[in-house]
Amino acid sequence: MKGLIFSIKRYSIHDGPGIRVTFFLKGCPLGCIWCHNPEGISAFPEKTIRTDRAGGKSFYVEEEVGKYYTVKEIIEILEKDRVFINQSGGGVTFSGGEPMLQPDFLLEALKECRNAGFHTTVDTSGYSSPDNYRAVIPYTDLFLFDLKHLDDNKHIEMTGVSNTTIIENFLLLTKLAGKVMVRIPVIPGMNNHIIDMKMMKDFIDSTNKEKISKINLLPYHKIGSSKYKKFNREWKMEGIDPPSGEEMRLLKDMFSETGIKVKIGG
């Protein structure tokens, strides 16, 4: 069995505890307006043109984004970094895109990673069949779970999909999973109004907080904007600036009222 991966990040420190290897699986069912990984949206390999510069000249190289890997190849990559992973209390993270869009490959990869002694993390938007989550729960040590908006209409405007399934899966994981880390992107003009954020805080406060290890508040950034032209996609966040440091600190104080550890950034 093979999975389609568009990027592999070694020595990652923001996708779970310790030093990790993060595999970014291609394909995502959401269309978040601010997405900083447009190369992960399509569920198929894509060809793009990369511009290289040397000696004042530009060279154009065609490259394919998305490569198929076997689970055996995943383990071989992890074994190369096992010393660093073990010494730091790290592991492997499957991100995206949306890793749950390739559920059979993800399940097999998680099983083999667990058998090989690696701490396993799944970074998910929550938009998949509850049965897919039930299948991977026994082999996943930590879920990184995105919560973007509790108002369904606004969620549809922001991401193109309803939040009903996402909320149901979040409640499922906070009951059955080992640990869940909540990730909340803070997007100016979309979900950063104090009323919206308080609604989110109150919702988290009402769940099984014993399973929630941390809340990460992720301020919007423009890092991915330059990628959109390469993939013939429209950048819809023109003129939108990241939230201020003061705004992020106020939100951190508010979410800290839940009694859960809160961090600004990944």
Backbone bond lengths (Angstrom), bond angles and torsions (degrees), N, CA, C in turn:
res aa  C-N    CA-C-N  psi(-1)  N-CA   C-N-CA  omega(-1)  CA-C   N-CA-C  phi
1 M - - - 1.466 - - 1.525 110.01 -
2 K 1.323 116.11 140.13 1.456 120.71 -179.04 1.532 111.03 -124.79
3 G 1.332 115.18 152.03 1.458 121.43 176.15 1.517 109.45 -121.83
4 L 1.336 115.75 147.88 1.462 120.80 -179.53 1.521 109.31 -91.73
5 I 1.332 116.55 118.84 1.469 123.18 -174.76 1.516 108.75 -122.35
6 F 1.350 116.78 134.10 1.455 118.78 -179.21 1.528 113.42 -103.78
7 S 1.320 117.53 -11.50 1.461 119.37 178.75 1.525 109.33 -161.63
8 I 1.328 115.44 146.41 1.462 121.86 174.37 1.521 107.43 -126.99
9 K 1.315 115.98 122.02 1.460 120.69 -177.59 1.521 109.37 -112.73
10 R 1.321 116.19 112.49 1.463 121.29 177.30 1.528 109.77 -91.18
11 Y 1.298 116.33 157.03 1.467 123.57 179.54 1.534 111.11 58.11
12 S 1.314 116.10 36.65 1.466 120.83 177.84 1.524 109.58 -77.43
13 I 1.342 116.07 139.37 1.470 120.19 179.66 1.529 111.61 -124.49
14 H 1.331 117.33 9.14 1.464 120.07 -177.10 1.530 113.29 -119.42
15 D 1.318 117.84 8.38 1.458 121.05 -176.07 1.516 111.88 -119.36
16 G 1.327 115.65 36.96 1.447 121.20 -177.28 1.521 109.24 128.99
17 P 1.333 118.26 179.02 1.460 121.11 -176.09 1.526 113.10 -69.80
18 G 1.333 115.84 149.13 1.446 121.31 174.28 1.520 114.68 68.32
19 I 1.326 114.92 -166.23 1.465 121.32 175.71 1.522 108.42 -86.22
20 R 1.340 115.23 132.33 1.452 119.17 -172.67 1.528 110.70 -133.68
21 V 1.322 114.31 164.78 1.459 121.38 165.19 1.521 106.32 -109.95
22 T 1.326 115.98 123.91 1.464 120.78 -178.93 1.518 109.60 -108.32
23 F 1.327 115.62 126.37 1.460 122.77 176.63 1.522 107.97 -104.68
24 F 1.323 116.39 121.71 1.459 121.81 -179.25 1.523 109.45 -97.09
25 L 1.336 115.78 108.48 1.454 121.20 -178.28 1.521 110.54 -83.13
26 K 1.331 115.56 138.51 1.458 120.82 -174.02 1.530 111.36 -82.81
27 G 1.327 114.51 142.40 1.455 121.57 178.74 1.512 112.02 108.74
28 C 1.339 116.50 128.41 1.467 120.76 178.70 1.525 109.24 -145.88
29 P 1.338 118.32 132.98 1.464 121.33 179.95 1.529 113.36 -82.02
30 L 1.348 116.78 -8.66 1.460 120.47 179.51 1.526 110.11 -96.11
31 G 1.323 114.75 160.01 1.461 120.62 175.72 1.510 109.86 -128.15
32 C 1.334 117.08 57.86 1.463 121.52 -178.23 1.525 110.04 -58.48
33 I 1.315 116.26 128.24 1.466 121.03 -175.35 1.521 111.57 -59.14
34 W 1.319 118.27 -34.07 1.469 123.17 -174.46 1.533 113.11 -94.91
35 C 1.308 119.03 6.85 1.463 122.80 -172.81 1.524 112.00 -46.38
36 H 1.329 117.14 129.10 1.459 120.68 179.65 1.524 112.45 -101.06
37 N 1.339 116.63 5.86 1.466 121.00 175.02 1.531 110.14 -126.58
38 P 1.347 118.75 62.93 1.470 119.64 -178.42 1.518 112.46 -61.56
39 E 1.336 117.18 -22.25 1.454 120.11 177.75 1.524 112.56 -69.11
40 G 1.332 116.59 -11.93 1.458 120.76 -179.62 1.514 113.96 -98.67
41 I 1.329 118.20 -0.35 1.467 120.84 -174.71 1.524 111.79 -73.93
42 S 1.324 117.44 -52.25 1.457 121.11 -178.78 1.524 110.82 -67.60
43 A 1.325 116.67 141.67 1.458 121.55 179.46 1.523 112.11 -87.96
44 F 1.329 117.38 11.93 1.459 121.60 -178.05 1.528 109.97 -128.67
45 P 1.334 117.75 156.54 1.466 119.75 174.81 1.524 110.08 -59.72
46 E 1.336 115.76 145.57 1.465 120.75 -179.90 1.521 109.56 -129.84
47 K 1.334 115.31 147.93 1.462 120.50 175.46 1.524 108.96 -102.52
48 T 1.329 115.68 133.52 1.458 121.26 177.44 1.524 108.75 -133.92
49 I 1.310 115.04 170.24 1.454 121.03 177.71 1.521 109.13 -108.95
50 R 1.331 116.14 121.80 1.460 121.65 177.01 1.525 108.84 -99.18
51 T 1.321 115.69 135.01 1.462 120.89 178.91 1.523 110.08 -99.71
52 D 1.324 116.03 119.03 1.467 121.77 175.00 1.522 108.54 -109.20
53 R 1.315 116.47 143.77 1.464 120.80 179.81 1.525 110.29 -124.97
54 A 1.331 114.49 136.05 1.467 120.17 178.04 1.521 108.81 -154.55
55 G 1.315 116.58 132.14 1.449 120.81 178.41 1.515 114.03 60.08
56 G 1.326 116.76 33.31 1.458 120.73 179.20 1.517 114.03 79.21
57 K 1.317 117.43 2.88 1.460 121.07 179.63 1.529 110.51 -112.94
58 S 1.334 115.41 153.30 1.463 121.49 178.79 1.525 109.75 -106.64
59 F 1.320 115.04 138.03 1.455 121.04 177.85 1.521 108.14 -124.50
60 Y 1.316 115.82 135.37 1.453 120.72 -177.08 1.530 109.64 -108.03
61 V 1.319 114.26 123.06 1.463 120.70 -175.91 1.522 109.13 -122.30
62 E 1.327 116.02 127.69 1.466 119.26 176.46 1.522 109.30 -79.16
63 E 1.313 116.08 132.95 1.457 120.11 177.69 1.518 110.13 -134.13
64 E 1.323 114.85 151.74 1.464 120.07 179.05 1.520 108.71 -102.35
65 V 1.301 116.23 129.78 1.458 122.51 179.15 1.522 108.35 -100.96
66 G 1.296 116.09 114.18 1.454 121.68 -176.82 1.510 110.90 115.83
67 K 1.325 116.46 117.50 1.456 121.87 179.35 1.526 108.80 -134.92
68 Y 1.325 115.63 142.33 1.460 120.24 -179.40 1.532 110.53 -86.08
69 Y 1.327 114.75 132.16 1.464 121.78 178.71 1.523 109.55 -124.14
70 T 1.325 116.31 145.03 1.455 121.01 171.60 1.522 108.96 -86.10
71 V 1.312 116.72 163.91 1.458 120.49 176.49 1.528 110.11 -63.67
72 K 1.332 116.67 -35.78 1.468 120.63 177.48 1.523 110.49 -59.51
73 E 1.335 117.29 -40.65 1.467 120.55 178.98 1.530 111.01 -67.21
74 I 1.324 116.75 -35.04 1.473 120.82 176.22 1.533 109.53 -59.56
75 I 1.318 116.58 -48.63 1.460 121.16 -179.07 1.524 110.54 -62.87
76 E 1.341 117.28 -40.84 1.473 120.49 179.76 1.527 111.18 -61.11
77 I 1.325 117.22 -39.15 1.468 121.19 178.11 1.527 109.87 -66.01
78 L 1.315 116.70 -42.79 1.464 120.46 -179.88 1.530 111.77 -64.46
79 E 1.323 116.58 -38.84 1.463 120.14 -177.36 1.531 111.43 -61.47
80 K 1.335 116.99 -30.53 1.465 120.01 179.49 1.529 112.17 -64.00
81 D 1.332 116.56 -25.86 1.474 120.66 -177.79 1.525 112.24 -112.25
82 R 1.324 117.34 14.89 1.464 119.84 -173.42 1.533 112.19 -57.90
83 V 1.315 117.86 -39.69 1.473 120.33 -178.14 1.525 110.38 -59.68
84 F 1.333 116.67 -47.68 1.470 120.43 -178.91 1.531 110.62 -67.74
85 I 1.318 115.72 -39.69 1.465 120.51 179.89 1.523 110.49 -62.33
86 N 1.322 116.57 -48.81 1.461 120.59 -176.84 1.525 111.91 -66.42
87 Q 1.331 117.28 -42.93 1.467 120.40 -177.31 1.522 112.20 -66.50
88 S 1.333 117.38 -27.79 1.464 121.00 -177.26 1.524 113.24 -97.70
89 G 1.320 117.43 -3.81 1.460 119.64 -174.99 1.507 111.83 71.36
90 G 1.325 116.40 33.12 1.461 121.59 -177.16 1.513 113.28 -93.87
91 G 1.333 116.03 -150.58 1.450 119.66 -177.34 1.514 112.08 170.52
92 V 1.311 115.41 -147.21 1.459 122.14 -178.17 1.524 109.21 -122.14
93 T 1.330 115.69 140.90 1.458 121.59 177.83 1.525 109.01 -125.49
94 F 1.326 115.73 135.36 1.461 121.72 174.33 1.523 107.65 -108.42
95 S 1.323 115.19 116.44 1.456 122.03 -176.02 1.524 108.48 -124.74
96 G 1.349 116.27 -160.76 1.454 118.00 -179.24 1.508 112.39 -165.54
97 G 1.351 117.07 -153.67 1.445 124.47 15.88 1.513 113.04 45.54
98 E 1.315 113.80 -154.33 1.463 121.53 177.29 1.519 107.79 -132.94
99 P 1.341 117.42 107.27 1.468 119.74 -176.97 1.519 113.87 -60.21
100 M 1.342 117.19 -27.24 1.464 120.06 -179.56 1.528 112.22 -71.85
101 L 1.330 117.30 -4.80 1.457 120.76 175.39 1.532 110.92 -77.92
102 Q 1.333 116.13 -13.55 1.465 121.91 174.66 1.530 107.72 -121.94
103 P 1.344 117.40 63.91 1.469 121.01 -167.98 1.523 115.03 -63.96
104 D 1.333 117.70 -38.01 1.466 119.39 -177.50 1.527 111.00 -68.14
105 F 1.324 116.47 -44.49 1.460 120.11 178.05 1.524 110.39 -64.99
106 L 1.333 116.62 -43.36 1.463 120.56 -179.54 1.525 110.48 -60.04
107 L 1.323 117.09 -44.89 1.460 120.72 -179.27 1.522 111.05 -60.96
108 E 1.329 117.18 -45.98 1.463 120.10 -179.72 1.525 110.49 -64.83
109 A 1.338 116.71 -41.23 1.466 120.18 -179.89 1.523 111.08 -63.93
110 L 1.322 117.35 -43.24 1.465 120.70 179.36 1.524 111.45 -62.60
111 K 1.335 116.39 -41.71 1.466 120.02 179.32 1.524 110.94 -60.47
112 E 1.337 116.14 -46.75 1.459 119.89 -177.05 1.532 111.62 -70.34
113 C 1.332 116.46 -35.89 1.464 119.29 176.60 1.519 110.73 -64.80
114 R 1.317 116.02 -41.74 1.466 119.90 177.66 1.533 110.31 -64.32
115 N 1.331 116.84 -43.33 1.467 120.38 178.93 1.521 111.64 -61.60
116 A 1.350 115.91 -31.15 1.470 120.43 179.91 1.519 112.31 -83.81
117 G 1.336 117.48 -1.13 1.457 121.09 174.92 1.508 115.55 89.83
118 F 1.337 117.76 19.28 1.464 120.89 179.86 1.530 111.31 -97.32
119 H 1.330 116.72 137.23 1.457 122.72 172.01 1.527 107.88 -65.17
120 T 1.333 116.65 132.76 1.469 120.79 -173.14 1.526 112.04 -114.57
121 T 1.328 115.15 136.89 1.458 122.19 178.48 1.519 109.40 -133.70
122 V 1.338 116.21 140.11 1.464 122.40 175.02 1.521 108.08 -119.84
123 D 1.323 116.19 123.17 1.464 123.45 178.34 1.524 107.46 -99.49
124 T 1.340 117.92 113.83 1.461 121.01 -169.58 1.522 113.24 -136.56
125 S 1.319 114.53 151.96 1.466 121.67 174.12 1.523 111.39 -83.28
126 G 1.334 116.21 -11.90 1.461 119.94 -178.84 1.516 114.62 86.12
127 Y 1.337 116.64 1.79 1.466 119.66 -174.62 1.531 109.84 -101.07
128 S 1.320 115.20 84.19 1.457 122.19 177.32 1.521 108.10 -161.78
129 S 1.304 116.40 173.64 1.460 120.80 179.58 1.524 110.74 -64.70
130 P 1.331 117.97 136.03 1.469 119.57 176.04 1.526 112.41 -55.27
131 D 1.339 116.98 -32.01 1.467 119.88 178.64 1.527 111.25 -63.39
132 N 1.340 116.91 -34.06 1.463 119.51 177.27 1.523 110.99 -63.80
133 Y 1.335 116.13 -38.80 1.468 119.23 178.89 1.525 110.82 -70.64
134 R 1.321 116.75 -41.15 1.464 118.78 178.06 1.520 111.30 -59.34
135 A 1.331 116.61 -34.92 1.462 120.58 -178.22 1.524 111.98 -67.98
136 V 1.338 117.43 -37.73 1.475 119.38 -174.72 1.528 113.70 -93.09
137 I 1.327 118.32 -13.76 1.470 121.09 -178.80 1.531 112.85 -52.29
138 P 1.351 119.59 -45.02 1.477 118.60 -177.61 1.525 114.46 -64.32
139 Y 1.330 117.57 -15.91 1.463 121.11 -175.29 1.527 112.29 -115.53
140 T 1.331 116.59 11.40 1.463 121.69 -177.38 1.523 109.76 -120.50
141 D 1.334 116.09 118.71 1.465 120.34 -179.71 1.521 112.23 -77.60
142 L 1.337 116.65 -31.40 1.464 120.79 -175.74 1.524 109.68 -148.24
143 F 1.317 115.58 135.43 1.466 121.73 171.50 1.521 108.90 -107.08
144 L 1.325 117.06 130.00 1.455 122.47 167.73 1.517 105.61 -96.74
145 F 1.329 116.98 113.87 1.462 120.83 -169.14 1.525 110.46 -118.45
146 D 1.335 116.52 122.02 1.467 121.90 179.88 1.524 110.97 -82.62
147 L 1.329 115.60 129.59 1.465 121.59 169.15 1.528 106.61 -120.15
148 K 1.334 116.50 122.68 1.462 119.60 -172.30 1.525 113.63 -110.63
149 H 1.315 117.00 -37.37 1.471 120.44 178.21 1.513 108.98 -165.31
150 L 1.343 117.20 143.31 1.459 120.91 178.49 1.517 112.40 -92.40
151 D 1.323 117.83 -19.71 1.463 121.13 176.38 1.529 107.82 -79.57
152 D 1.328 116.20 119.86 1.467 119.68 -173.18 1.526 112.25 -63.64
153 N 1.312 117.75 -43.15 1.462 120.24 -179.47 1.529 111.73 -62.13
154 K 1.339 115.83 -42.65 1.462 119.23 178.74 1.526 110.70 -68.03
155 H 1.324 115.95 -35.19 1.463 119.62 178.42 1.527 110.33 -63.17
156 I 1.308 116.15 -41.10 1.466 120.22 177.86 1.525 110.39 -63.48
157 E 1.324 117.04 -41.16 1.467 120.61 178.38 1.528 111.09 -62.59
158 M 1.322 116.86 -38.00 1.463 121.68 -175.89 1.516 113.22 -78.92
159 T 1.333 115.82 -36.73 1.470 119.66 -168.96 1.517 114.55 -123.13
160 G 1.336 116.83 -14.37 1.456 119.81 -178.11 1.513 114.64 87.64
161 V 1.351 117.99 -2.85 1.461 120.55 -179.40 1.525 110.04 -134.57
162 S 1.322 115.39 159.15 1.462 121.72 176.05 1.530 110.01 -72.18
163 N 1.327 115.66 155.82 1.470 119.41 177.95 1.528 112.95 -96.39
164 T 1.329 117.52 2.29 1.470 120.77 -175.23 1.525 111.77 -58.39
165 T 1.318 117.12 -51.47 1.466 121.36 179.66 1.520 110.91 -63.91
166 I 1.332 116.69 -37.84 1.464 121.47 -178.93 1.526 110.79 -62.24
167 I 1.324 116.22 -46.91 1.467 119.88 -179.92 1.525 110.71 -64.68
168 E 1.337 116.71 -41.27 1.466 120.17 178.41 1.522 110.86 -60.84
169 N 1.329 116.59 -41.80 1.468 119.50 179.92 1.522 111.81 -70.52
170 F 1.317 117.29 -33.85 1.461 119.72 176.41 1.531 110.51 -62.57
171 L 1.308 116.26 -45.24 1.465 120.18 178.74 1.526 110.84 -65.10
172 L 1.334 116.44 -35.50 1.459 120.76 177.04 1.530 110.51 -62.16
173 L 1.324 116.35 -46.93 1.462 120.11 -177.33 1.521 112.08 -68.71
174 T 1.337 117.25 -36.17 1.468 118.63 179.46 1.530 111.56 -72.17
175 K 1.317 116.99 -7.18 1.466 120.72 173.30 1.518 111.97 -99.01
176 L 1.336 116.77 -41.68 1.456 120.48 -168.44 1.528 115.39 -109.29
177 A 1.328 117.42 -23.36 1.469 119.70 -175.44 1.522 111.37 -78.64
178 G 1.334 115.28 168.96 1.454 119.69 176.46 1.511 111.14 -72.06
179 K 1.332 116.72 -66.27 1.451 121.86 178.62 1.527 109.99 -137.77
180 V 1.346 115.03 147.40 1.461 121.96 178.65 1.521 108.38 -128.70
181 M 1.325 116.78 130.08 1.451 121.73 172.41 1.529 107.16 -108.41
182 V 1.328 117.30 122.01 1.461 121.69 -178.11 1.520 109.75 -84.98
183 R 1.320 116.13 133.57 1.458 121.80 176.03 1.524 108.89 -119.88
184 I 1.319 115.78 123.15 1.464 121.19 -178.45 1.523 109.12 -119.88
185 P 1.337 118.28 108.49 1.460 119.44 174.35 1.520 109.66 -71.20
186 V 1.318 117.30 133.63 1.469 121.47 179.73 1.524 107.33 -103.41
187 I 1.338 115.56 105.35 1.461 121.75 -172.08 1.527 109.80 -113.37
188 P 1.335 118.05 110.45 1.467 121.13 -178.03 1.529 112.22 -55.27
189 G 1.338 114.14 133.38 1.454 120.32 178.12 1.508 114.42 80.86
190 M 1.327 118.08 -2.76 1.467 120.70 -177.40 1.526 113.18 -122.02
191 N 1.326 116.55 -48.48 1.467 117.55 -179.60 1.519 113.01 -139.07
192 N 1.348 117.20 8.93 1.470 119.25 -174.17 1.525 114.13 -91.94
193 H 1.330 117.60 2.44 1.469 119.15 176.63 1.526 108.31 -63.23
194 I 1.304 116.70 141.98 1.455 121.07 -175.10 1.519 112.16 -59.09
195 I 1.330 117.05 -33.44 1.475 120.30 178.90 1.521 110.16 -65.52
196 D 1.341 116.56 -43.97 1.462 120.65 179.87 1.523 111.01 -64.75
197 M 1.321 116.12 -41.59 1.455 119.37 -178.67 1.530 111.97 -70.99
198 K 1.312 116.82 -35.00 1.468 119.38 176.61 1.529 110.56 -66.04
199 M 1.336 115.79 -37.99 1.457 120.23 176.88 1.532 110.01 -60.81
200 M 1.331 115.45 -40.81 1.463 120.10 178.73 1.523 110.30 -65.89
201 K 1.322 116.17 -43.94 1.463 120.15 -179.82 1.523 111.04 -61.55
202 D 1.324 116.59 -44.59 1.467 120.79 -179.52 1.529 111.15 -64.33
203 F 1.327 116.31 -37.30 1.464 120.00 178.40 1.527 110.67 -63.53
204 I 1.306 116.98 -48.26 1.461 120.55 179.04 1.521 110.29 -61.13
205 D 1.322 115.66 -39.47 1.467 121.54 -179.18 1.525 111.84 -63.21
206 S 1.336 116.50 -24.09 1.466 121.07 -176.43 1.530 112.84 -90.46
207 T 1.333 117.56 -5.33 1.454 120.51 -176.26 1.523 110.94 -93.90
208 N 1.324 115.64 -174.85 1.461 121.04 178.54 1.528 108.92 -77.42
209 K 1.321 115.78 86.14 1.468 121.14 -171.91 1.523 113.32 -68.14
210 E 1.316 117.58 -17.23 1.462 119.81 179.54 1.522 111.42 -62.05
211 K 1.330 116.95 -26.31 1.463 120.85 -179.42 1.529 112.51 -87.10
212 I 1.335 117.51 -11.49 1.462 120.91 -176.42 1.522 109.71 -93.37
213 S 1.314 116.59 114.37 1.463 120.91 -175.42 1.514 113.45 -83.97
214 K 1.345 117.13 -28.53 1.454 119.79 -175.51 1.529 109.40 -167.02
215 I 1.337 115.42 155.40 1.465 122.43 170.81 1.523 107.16 -116.19
216 N 1.316 116.62 121.76 1.455 121.63 176.02 1.522 109.57 -104.27
217 L 1.316 116.83 121.10 1.463 122.01 175.22 1.529 107.60 -95.26
218 L 1.320 116.64 116.08 1.457 121.79 -172.28 1.526 110.57 -106.17
219 P 1.336 117.88 103.03 1.466 119.65 -179.23 1.527 111.39 -67.46
220 Y 1.311 115.83 136.31 1.471 122.06 176.73 1.522 110.28 -53.86
221 H 1.341 115.50 141.05 1.466 120.57 175.60 1.532 109.01 -139.98
222 K 1.314 115.28 168.97 1.469 121.10 -175.08 1.519 113.06 -106.36
223 I 1.314 117.15 15.30 1.457 120.70 -172.42 1.525 112.35 -58.61
224 G 1.315 117.33 -37.15 1.463 119.59 -175.76 1.515 115.55 -85.97
225 S 1.326 117.84 -1.12 1.470 120.40 -173.19 1.527 113.00 -61.49
226 S 1.335 117.22 -34.60 1.466 120.44 -177.02 1.524 112.94 -70.36
227 K 1.334 117.20 -16.07 1.459 120.09 -178.68 1.526 113.24 -78.25
228 Y 1.323 117.07 -22.64 1.464 120.56 -170.22 1.524 112.62 -61.41
229 K 1.309 117.56 -40.52 1.464 120.91 -178.60 1.521 110.55 -62.24
230 K 1.334 117.09 -38.34 1.460 121.65 -180.00 1.520 112.14 -60.52
231 F 1.334 115.79 -31.04 1.461 120.10 -175.93 1.526 112.21 -107.12
232 N 1.323 116.01 16.73 1.473 122.07 177.56 1.523 111.84 53.17
233 R 1.324 115.35 42.48 1.456 121.17 177.74 1.523 109.57 -117.99
234 E 1.320 114.72 150.06 1.468 120.48 -178.17 1.525 110.59 -85.44
235 W 1.329 116.50 128.30 1.474 122.18 174.25 1.524 107.64 -84.21
236 K 1.338 116.22 112.77 1.460 121.51 -172.30 1.526 113.48 -99.27
237 M 1.328 117.13 8.01 1.460 120.19 -176.38 1.520 112.26 -108.03
238 E 1.304 116.83 20.22 1.463 120.70 -179.95 1.526 110.50 -58.09
239 G 1.331 116.81 130.58 1.462 121.14 177.95 1.509 114.45 85.70
240 I 1.331 118.01 -2.57 1.461 121.25 178.67 1.527 109.09 -93.25
241 D 1.315 116.64 122.99 1.460 121.54 -179.22 1.526 111.08 -97.11
242 P 1.326 117.59 151.87 1.464 121.11 176.92 1.527 111.48 -60.19
243 P 1.318 118.16 154.00 1.469 120.66 176.85 1.522 110.26 -64.58
244 S 1.318 116.22 151.47 1.461 120.63 -178.45 1.530 110.84 -73.35
245 G 1.313 114.86 161.60 1.452 120.19 176.81 1.515 112.07 -61.57
246 E 1.329 116.42 -37.16 1.464 120.72 179.07 1.527 111.03 -64.57
247 E 1.344 116.77 -42.09 1.466 119.93 178.59 1.528 110.15 -61.67
248 M 1.311 116.98 -42.99 1.460 120.56 -179.04 1.527 110.98 -65.30
249 R 1.324 117.25 -38.36 1.469 119.84 178.89 1.527 111.16 -66.29
250 L 1.339 116.96 -38.22 1.467 120.27 177.81 1.530 110.68 -65.01
251 L 1.332 116.02 -40.63 1.464 119.30 178.24 1.522 110.69 -66.45
252 K 1.317 116.53 -38.47 1.460 119.71 177.70 1.527 110.46 -60.55
253 D 1.319 117.00 -43.68 1.463 120.59 178.91 1.527 110.88 -61.90
254 M 1.330 116.04 -40.01 1.459 119.51 -178.20 1.526 111.11 -67.16
255 F 1.331 117.50 -46.84 1.461 119.94 -178.70 1.524 111.72 -70.15
256 S 1.331 116.87 -22.60 1.462 119.69 177.46 1.525 111.77 -66.67
257 E 1.326 116.94 -18.28 1.464 121.08 177.24 1.526 111.96 -62.67
258 T 1.336 117.33 -18.03 1.469 120.43 177.97 1.523 111.84 -73.13
259 G 1.342 116.89 -15.32 1.452 119.95 -175.76 1.533 112.81 86.01
260 I 1.318 116.35 0.67 1.468 122.16 178.49 1.524 108.40 -94.60
261 K 1.314 116.94 143.85 1.460 120.89 177.26 1.531 109.60 -62.18
262 V 1.324 116.98 133.75 1.463 122.17 -177.95 1.522 109.24 -122.31
263 K 1.320 115.39 136.32 1.468 120.98 178.48 1.521 109.62 -131.12
264 I 1.318 117.31 140.84 1.462 122.18 173.00 1.521 107.46 -88.39
265 G 1.302 116.82 121.97 1.465 121.84 -176.90 1.513 111.29 96.82
266 G 1.354 114.76 176.48 1.464 120.45 -175.70 1.519 113.26 -76.85
